[in-house]
Amino acid sequence: MLYVFLSICCSVIVSVLLKLARRYGIDIFQAITWNYSMAILLTWLFFKPNLQAIDFKQAPTGVYIAVGILLPLIFWVMASSVRVAGIVRTDVAQRLSLFISLFAAFLLFGDNFSTARLVCFIIGFAAILCSIPWQKKTANRKLLSNAWLYLFVVFTGFGAIDILFKKVAAFTPVPYTTSLFFIYALAFVIAFISLLIKVLTKKARIKWPHLIFGWVLGIANFGNILFYLKAHQALSGSPSLVFSSMNIGVILLGTIVGLVIFHERLSTLNKVGLGLAVLSIIMITFVNIHHW
């Protein structure tokens, strides 16, 4: 369970860094770009990807490109969501995106659907609705009124990324970690081109603080994936335990950090949504174990 705990910590650290970026004047666009350069380096060092294993005529290149575009795009949206809606709500939206991939398993991958799973989906959807900051008294009403949109994009975006990663994992001729290296490289190229355009149009300047912050963000982001994979290897007989512990742990630790460190306020409805989120993850894990 140590690897699960470390993965949870890395995931929450990513949210914390995104929250702190604005406070310290960090250009999050640049930071996310450089984050992928660190992810490429660490993937190369830890996973030793076999680039010769990729046959672009047979590999799901279209899926690689789609994920390469979505990763930085949704990361940018997530950064805005953390700033506007807070760590607690953003983590709930991100973790409940698993229901999109589970629903896709029924539609795209031929998985069985049942009444029990439908109940889980309904509870998960209710949790999302309850987590949205529908009303909040603040001078910046316009900014916070868009919080639901950021949360919705985080929810659907991470769900779409998870589905695409499932397609990548299903292509067994190429090792998953090799595909991951290629996807990170694509994400970095796409993000860097976008950054270069901003620099050339004088909308941004590359500076060391943004670069270093991005590398730290990349270490935490990669650590989340590394420890999650190691947790599955260490607990290969209990994948559902890793799955549920990871998602519930991120929501609970994110809530503690958001409330204690950043003094985020939750309404009674938000607290109900938090409880429903944990309940829905426990239920879907239980349903999957018993194949209901």
C-alpha positions as a printed NumPy array, in Angstrom:
array([[  0.   ,   0.   ,   0.   ],
       [  3.039,   2.267,   0.206],
       [  3.018,   2.743,  -3.568],
       [ -0.69 ,   3.623,  -3.463],
       [ -0.02 ,   6.229,  -0.776],
       [  2.888,   7.724,  -2.753],
       [  0.758,   7.854,  -5.904],
       [ -2.026,   9.628,  -3.974],
       [  0.474,  12.14 ,  -2.592],
       [  1.916,  12.874,  -6.039],
       [ -1.554,  13.378,  -7.502],
       [ -2.528,  15.863,  -4.785],
       [  0.864,  17.613,  -5.059],
       [  0.067,  18.299,  -8.732],
       [ -3.16 ,  20.05 ,  -7.676],
       [ -1.328,  21.97 ,  -4.944],
       [  1.328,  23.163,  -7.405],
       [ -1.354,  24.319,  -9.829],
       [ -2.989,  26.208,  -6.953],
       [  0.316,  27.847,  -5.953],
       [  1.292,  28.812,  -9.497],
       [ -0.893,  31.929,  -9.563],
       [  0.245,  32.999,  -6.09 ],
       [  3.893,  33.044,  -7.172],
       [  3.32 ,  34.558, -10.607],
       [  4.079,  31.37 , -12.544],
       [  2.941,  31.198, -16.161],
       [  1.012,  27.926, -15.96 ],
       [  1.053,  27.611, -19.761],
       [  4.85 ,  27.456, -19.702],
       [  4.966,  25.263, -16.601],
       [  2.717,  22.626, -18.16 ],
       [  4.814,  22.678, -21.326],
       [  8.085,  22.066, -19.446],
       [  6.332,  19.481, -17.283],
       [  6.199,  17.17 , -20.305],
       [  9.917,  17.578, -21.009],
       [ 10.593,  16.22 , -17.509],
       [  8.025,  13.434, -18.027],
       [  9.866,  12.396, -21.218],
       [ 13.215,  12.269, -19.397],
       [ 11.859,  10.29 , -16.434],
       [  9.959,   7.86 , -18.663],
       [ 13.205,   7.213, -20.55 ],
       [ 15.198,   6.683, -17.329],
       [ 12.697,   4.516, -15.428],
       [ 10.895,   2.567, -18.156],
       [ 13.627,   2.236, -20.823],
       [ 11.134,   2.403, -23.735],
       [ 11.924,   0.372, -26.832],
       [ 11.297,   2.874, -29.617],
       [ 12.012,   0.253, -32.272],
       [  8.904,  -1.602, -31.114],
       [  6.658,   1.075, -32.636],
       [  5.485,   0.245, -36.136],
       [  3.625,   3.378, -37.185],
       [  1.801,   1.473, -39.918],
       [  0.148,  -0.796, -37.344],
       [  0.283,   1.255, -34.129],
       [ -2.799,   3.329, -33.18 ],
       [ -1.124,   6.553, -34.316],
       [ -4.424,   8.418, -34.403],
       [ -5.009,   7.565, -30.746],
       [ -1.462,   8.676, -29.878],
       [ -2.065,  12.041, -31.552],
       [ -5.448,  12.486, -29.858],
       [ -3.961,  11.833, -26.408],
       [ -0.964,  14.036, -27.215],
       [ -3.333,  16.923, -27.929],
       [ -5.719,  16.274, -25.039],
       [ -3.072,  15.905, -22.309],
       [ -1.778,  19.513, -22.327],
       [ -5.201,  20.902, -23.234],
       [ -7.009,  19.278, -20.296],
       [ -4.053,  20.021, -18.014],
       [ -4.463,  23.739, -18.803],
       [ -8.183,  23.502, -18.064],
       [ -7.459,  21.62 , -14.833],
       [ -5.127,  24.433, -13.743],
       [ -7.937,  26.952, -14.3  ],
       [-10.392,  24.694, -12.476],
       [ -8.108,  24.429,  -9.425],
       [ -7.766,  28.221,  -9.391],
       [-11.485,  28.938,  -9.834],
       [-13.306,  25.964,  -8.261],
       [-10.608,  24.812,  -5.816],
       [ -8.634,  21.622,  -5.217],
       [-11.473,  19.708,  -3.55 ],
       [-14.035,  20.075,  -6.342],
       [-11.472,  19.612,  -9.122],
       [-10.167,  16.363,  -7.593],
       [-13.748,  15.084,  -7.271],
       [-14.463,  15.916, -10.93 ],
       [-11.218,  14.289, -12.086],
       [-11.735,  11.091, -10.074],
       [-15.39 ,  10.693, -11.026],
       [-14.381,  10.863, -14.695],
       [-13.753,   7.131, -14.281],
       [-17.502,   6.668, -14.802],
       [-17.125,   7.92 , -18.372],
       [-14.541,   5.239, -19.11 ],
       [-16.686,   2.612, -17.372],
       [-19.683,   3.622, -19.464],
       [-17.468,   3.475, -22.556],
       [-16.482,  -0.075, -21.568],
       [-20.134,  -0.975, -22.077],
       [-20.564,   0.923, -25.353],
       [-17.154,   0.424, -27.002],
       [-15.505,  -2.609, -25.426],
       [-18.486,  -4.98 , -25.073],
       [-18.566,  -4.991, -21.272],
       [-21.767,  -6.072, -19.499],
       [-24.135,  -3.422, -18.195],
       [-26.416,  -3.928, -15.198],
       [-28.865,  -2.211, -12.886],
       [-26.206,  -2.102, -10.159],
       [-23.796,  -0.221, -12.444],
       [-26.58 ,   2.152, -13.492],
       [-27.17 ,   3.004,  -9.828],
       [-23.425,   3.694,  -9.431],
       [-23.49 ,   6.01 , -12.449],
       [-26.495,   7.911, -11.073],
       [-24.82 ,   8.381,  -7.681],
       [-21.58 ,   9.487,  -9.363],
       [-23.454,  12.005, -11.531],
       [-25.295,  13.314,  -8.448],
       [-21.917,  13.738,  -6.735],
       [-20.69 ,  15.9  ,  -9.621],
       [-23.817,  18.074,  -9.493],
       [-23.511,  18.515,  -5.73 ],
       [-19.797,  19.39 ,  -5.984],
       [-20.379,  22.344,  -8.309],
       [-20.17 ,  25.743,  -6.577],
       [-23.569,  26.913,  -7.769],
       [-23.532,  30.035,  -5.592],
       [-20.748,  31.836,  -3.874],
       [-20.671,  35.355,  -2.446],
       [-17.646,  37.078,  -3.856],
       [-16.668,  40.224,  -5.657],
       [-15.581,  38.135,  -8.599],
       [-18.981,  36.615,  -9.398],
       [-18.33 ,  36.352, -13.126],
       [-15.196,  34.251, -12.646],
       [-16.813,  31.807, -10.249],
       [-19.979,  31.531, -12.31 ],
       [-17.853,  29.712, -14.887],
       [-16.557,  27.194, -12.317],
       [-19.103,  24.573, -13.36 ],
       [-17.8  ,  24.728, -16.932],
       [-14.201,  24.066, -15.873],
       [-15.335,  21.167, -13.691],
       [-17.392,  19.721, -16.547],
       [-14.439,  19.899, -18.964],
       [-12.15 ,  18.274, -16.36 ],
       [-14.743,  15.53 , -15.855],
       [-15.288,  14.806, -19.575],
       [-11.687,  15.486, -20.594],
       [-10.071,  13.059, -18.178],
       [-12.77 ,  10.525, -19.048],
       [-11.871,  10.817, -22.732],
       [ -8.147,  10.515, -21.958],
       [ -8.78 ,   7.386, -19.887],
       [-10.726,   5.803, -22.76 ],
       [ -7.928,   6.584, -25.212],
       [ -5.315,   5.168, -22.827],
       [ -7.381,   1.972, -22.617],
       [ -7.17 ,   1.748, -26.408],
       [ -3.405,   2.263, -26.197],
       [ -3.086,  -0.495, -23.573],
       [ -5.209,  -2.824, -25.722],
       [ -2.606,  -2.612, -28.519],
       [ -0.258,  -5.223, -27.047],
       [  2.409,  -5.335, -29.84 ],
       [  3.794,  -2.086, -28.395],
       [  4.667,  -2.035, -24.655],
       [  2.497,   0.4  , -22.735],
       [  5.461,   2.367, -21.37 ],
       [  6.867,   2.777, -24.886],
       [  3.539,   4.173, -26.049],
       [  3.543,   6.454, -22.997],
       [  6.965,   7.837, -23.952],
       [  5.784,   8.589, -27.476],
       [  2.582,  10.248, -26.189],
       [  4.562,  12.451, -23.781],
       [  6.856,  13.444, -26.642],
       [  3.849,  14.399, -28.769],
       [  2.292,  16.362, -25.9  ],
       [  5.544,  18.266, -25.375],
       [  5.924,  19.093, -29.084],
       [  2.331,  20.347, -29.314],
       [  2.614,  22.386, -26.115],
       [  6.034,  23.764, -27.103],
       [  4.783,  24.879, -30.527],
       [  1.903,  26.682, -28.794],
       [  4.36 ,  28.302, -26.382],
       [  6.678,  29.291, -29.234],
       [  3.789,  31.039, -30.984],
       [  3.051,  32.98 , -27.795],
       [  6.727,  33.961, -27.475],
       [  6.962,  35.085, -31.114],
       [  3.798,  37.162, -30.736],
       [  5.271,  38.623, -27.523],
       [  2.483,  37.242, -25.356],
       [  4.949,  35.3  , -23.215],
       [  8.628,  35.21 , -22.269],
       [ 10.514,  32.051, -21.35 ],
       [ 12.017,  32.468, -17.883],
       [ 13.795,  30.13 , -15.501],
       [ 11.185,  30.24 , -12.683],
       [  8.491,  28.949, -15.058],
       [ 10.864,  26.3  , -16.393],
       [ 11.912,  25.032, -12.946],
       [  8.324,  25.065, -11.674],
       [  7.334,  23.022, -14.731],
       [ 10.05 ,  20.45 , -14.02 ],
       [  8.869,  20.077, -10.409],
       [  5.32 ,  19.68 , -11.709],
       [  6.593,  17.036, -14.156],
       [  8.269,  15.066, -11.35 ],
       [  5.021,  14.976,  -9.352],
       [  2.968,  14.138, -12.446],
       [  5.3  ,  11.301, -13.429],
       [  5.514,  10.065,  -9.82 ],
       [  1.752,   9.637,  -9.799],
       [  1.932,   7.313, -12.818],
       [  5.102,   5.493, -11.696],
       [  3.808,   4.622,  -8.218],
       [  0.36 ,   3.739,  -9.573],
       [  1.898,   1.187, -11.955],
       [  4.153,  -0.151,  -9.183],
       [  1.121,  -0.472,  -6.89 ],
       [ -0.614,  -2.621,  -9.497],
       [  2.523,  -4.756,  -9.818],
       [  2.888,  -5.155,  -6.029],
       [ -0.83 ,  -5.887,  -5.571],
       [ -1.397,  -7.729,  -8.835],
       [ -3.966,  -9.989,  -7.199],
       [ -6.079,  -7.057,  -5.979],
       [ -6.396,  -4.479,  -8.791],
       [ -9.744,  -3.289,  -7.409],
       [ -8.049,  -2.45 ,  -4.093],
       [ -5.541,  -0.226,  -5.893],
       [ -8.288,   1.328,  -7.996],
       [-10.586,   2.211,  -5.086],
       [ -7.802,   3.222,  -2.672],
       [ -6.259,   5.527,  -5.239],
       [ -9.451,   7.358,  -6.181],
       [-10.881,   7.629,  -2.666],
       [ -7.475,   8.573,  -1.261],
       [ -7.003,  11.437,  -3.731],
       [-10.459,  12.828,  -2.945],
       [ -9.959,  12.615,   0.833],
       [ -6.371,  13.933,   0.9  ],
       [ -7.29 ,  16.653,  -1.596],
       [-10.167,  17.652,   0.669],
       [ -7.919,  17.846,   3.743],
       [ -5.327,  19.939,   1.893],
       [ -7.95 ,  22.205,   0.359],
       [ -9.731,  22.831,   3.66 ],
       [ -6.742,  23.054,   6.013],
       [ -4.032,  24.696,   3.906],
       [ -5.979,  26.769,   1.383],
       [ -9.094,  27.352,   3.524],
       [-11.448,  26.386,   0.722],
       [-15.081,  26.57 ,   1.797],
       [-17.61 ,  23.886,   1.021],
       [-21.343,  24.329,   1.219],
       [-23.567,  21.643,   2.729],
       [-24.42 ,  20.545,  -0.815],
       [-20.705,  20.269,  -1.675],
       [-20.124,  18.095,   1.394],
       [-22.981,  15.835,   0.32 ],
       [-21.354,  15.592,  -3.106],
       [-18.048,  14.63 ,  -1.49 ],
       [-19.743,  11.818,   0.413],
       [-21.568,  10.632,  -2.696],
       [-18.276,  10.605,  -4.636],
       [-16.636,   8.292,  -2.088],
       [-19.779,   6.123,  -1.94 ],
       [-19.965,   5.801,  -5.735],
       [-16.313,   4.708,  -6.007],
       [-16.76 ,   2.119,  -3.249],
       [-19.913,   0.821,  -4.951],
       [-18.428,   0.581,  -8.447],
       [-15.412,  -1.27 ,  -7.013],
       [-17.711,  -3.711,  -5.206],
       [-19.84 ,  -4.182,  -8.347],
       [-16.76 ,  -4.89 , -10.485],
       [-15.418,  -7.427,  -7.975],
       [-18.657,  -9.402,  -8.012],
       [-19.303,  -8.771, -11.753],
       [-22.798,  -7.483, -11.107]])
